[in-house]
Amino acid sequence: MSLTEARFHDLVDSTQQALEDIFDDSGLDVDLENSAGVLTVKFENGTQLIFSRQEPLRQLWLAARTGGFHFDYDEEENRWAHDTTEELLSEMLARLTKEQSGADLDFDEI
């Protein structure tokens, strides 16, 4: 069953807010910008994570230094999972944040 448009936007909004909270509370020197539904996390070293919504596909897209990744929401498990590898968004974010900033952050709440 696919997500309704309203449910999809609610999920992306709450995920982006949780991400902002995690980065705000991390003590990392990051710049956060949320504009037109796109959340950009800029690390001190100039690298970025960019989260955007792909409404027609009901996907959350993540752009990082290592590439672009697409996530589907699993309603049964209440989590975002990569559309081909099934890696959880929380796991990938922990890995990418470590690679791009050197920091160990916990994204389990998203």
C-alpha positions as CSV (number, residue, x, y, z in Angstrom):
1,M,0.0,0.0,0.0
2,S,1.5,3.3,-1.0
3,L,1.5,6.3,1.3
4,T,-1.0,9.1,0.9
5,E,0.4,12.5,-0.1
6,A,-0.5,13.9,3.3
7,R,1.1,11.0,5.2
8,F,4.2,11.2,3.1
9,H,4.7,14.9,3.8
10,D,4.1,14.4,7.5
11,L,6.7,11.6,7.6
12,V,9.3,13.7,5.7
13,D,8.6,16.7,7.9
14,S,8.9,14.8,11.1
15,T,12.1,13.0,9.9
16,Q,13.7,16.3,8.9
17,Q,12.8,17.9,12.2
18,A,14.3,14.9,14.0
19,L,17.5,15.2,12.0
20,E,17.7,18.9,12.8
21,D,17.3,18.1,16.5
22,I,20.0,15.5,16.4
23,F,22.5,17.8,14.6
24,D,21.5,20.7,16.9
25,D,22.1,18.6,20.0
26,S,25.3,17.0,18.6
27,G,27.7,19.9,19.4
28,L,29.0,19.6,15.8
29,D,29.7,22.9,14.0
30,V,27.1,22.4,11.3
31,D,24.9,24.8,9.3
32,L,21.3,23.6,8.9
33,E,19.1,25.1,6.3
34,N,15.5,23.9,5.7
35,S,14.0,25.6,2.6
36,A,11.1,24.5,0.5
37,G,11.1,21.0,2.0
38,V,14.9,20.5,1.4
39,L,17.1,20.1,4.5
40,T,20.8,20.8,3.9
41,V,23.4,19.9,6.6
42,K,26.7,21.7,5.9
43,F,29.7,20.3,7.8
44,E,32.7,22.4,8.9
45,N,34.9,20.8,6.2
46,G,32.5,21.9,3.5
47,T,30.8,18.6,2.8
48,Q,27.0,18.3,2.9
49,L,24.1,16.0,3.4
50,I,21.0,17.1,1.4
51,F,17.6,15.6,2.2
52,S,14.8,16.2,-0.3
53,R,11.4,14.7,-0.9
54,Q,10.5,13.1,-4.1
55,E,6.7,13.4,-4.0
56,P,5.7,11.4,-7.1
57,L,7.7,8.4,-5.9
58,R,6.9,8.9,-2.2
59,Q,10.6,8.7,-1.5
60,L,13.1,10.6,0.7
61,W,16.3,11.3,-1.2
62,L,19.7,11.8,0.3
63,A,22.6,13.4,-1.5
64,A,26.0,12.9,0.1
65,R,29.7,13.1,-0.9
66,T,29.5,9.4,-2.0
67,G,26.4,9.6,-4.1
68,G,22.6,9.8,-4.1
69,F,20.4,7.5,-2.2
70,H,16.6,6.9,-2.3
71,F,14.5,5.7,0.7
72,D,11.1,4.2,0.9
73,Y,9.1,4.3,4.1
74,D,8.2,1.0,5.6
75,E,4.9,1.5,7.4
76,E,5.1,-1.9,9.2
77,E,8.5,-1.2,10.6
78,N,8.0,2.6,10.9
79,R,11.4,3.4,9.2
80,W,13.0,4.6,6.1
81,A,14.9,1.9,4.1
82,H,17.1,2.2,1.0
83,D,15.1,1.2,-2.1
84,T,17.6,-1.3,-3.3
85,T,20.0,-2.3,-0.4
86,E,17.4,-2.1,2.4
87,E,20.0,-0.3,4.5
88,L,18.1,1.8,7.1
89,L,18.4,5.6,6.8
90,S,19.5,5.7,10.4
91,E,22.4,3.3,9.7
92,M,23.5,5.1,6.5
93,L,23.4,8.5,8.3
94,A,25.6,7.2,11.1
95,R,28.1,5.9,8.6
96,L,28.0,9.0,6.3
97,T,28.2,11.5,9.2
98,K,31.3,9.6,10.5
99,E,32.8,9.6,7.0
100,Q,32.1,13.3,6.4
101,S,32.6,14.8,9.8
102,G,34.4,12.2,11.9
103,A,31.6,12.3,14.5
104,D,29.7,9.4,15.9
105,L,26.0,10.3,16.1
106,D,23.0,8.2,16.9
107,F,20.2,8.4,14.4
108,D,18.1,5.5,15.8
109,E,15.1,7.7,16.6
110,I,14.4,8.4,12.9
